[in-house]
Amino acid sequence: MDTGNVIKSLAESLGADYFGIADLSGARDFILSQSGPKIAAYPTGITMGITLLDTLVELLPEQERNVAGLLYRHHAYDVVNAALDQMALRVANVLQGAGYNALPIAASMRIDDTRICGPFSQKLAAHLAGLGWIGRSCLLITPDHGPRVRWVTVLTDAPLAPTGTPMENRCNKCHACVDVCPVQAFTGQQFDKDEPREARFDAAACDRFFKAVEKRTGVPVCGMCLWVCPHGRVKQK
């Protein structure tokens, strides 16, 4: 069994619902500007995702009731992120054992409070691996679960074949995420890899809202753009 199949089987055994391998070479300049030369040196990203429970996501409109926010934050954020981090570490260990360099990127970590970004864009790897497209919400949208997936990435120099290419945008004329945002953080503009994030998303406004919610309720939760996306909504019988 080749290395790609070995790590795919491992990821699935650890609970991954999504698995992909991305060629990062075309995004090197973007990665370099966000993360620096050490991160940008890796040519390949292994992306893994866990689908969020619909029952948790459907609590989001009631998040001001403290129990709803607490349940969502715990299970759909803290627990899932921890599972993803463990998954990434195990995959990185296997790659290192096979003689390759591998760097797990934390599922949720901020490195810059000014730019409001992490050490690497998880959705970038998933997008390049062909698992979804970037929506107007700036979230990675999958065809079957919409944005109701959390992601983790392992960067590596292992010679792994990409599993896909960027998926064509399927948002069409939908503006549900734009309309539902409590601070109008989205401009409604479609994703364009050659334009800065600011053309689509006011990350600072979103961040201020989270801090205000945390001050008021003790739980920094919003997620309304994730909840409302029709590609992830539970179909009512």
PyMOL commands that set and color helices and strands:
alter all, ss='L'
color gray80, all
select helices_A, chain A and resi 3-13+25-35+37-40+54-57+60-62+66-97+122-128+176-180+197-199+203-217+224-228
alter helices_A, ss='H'
color red, helices_A
select strands_A, chain A and resi 18-23+44-51+102-105+133-134+140-141+149-156
alter strands_A, ss='S'
color yellow, strands_A
deselect
rebuild
show_as cartoon
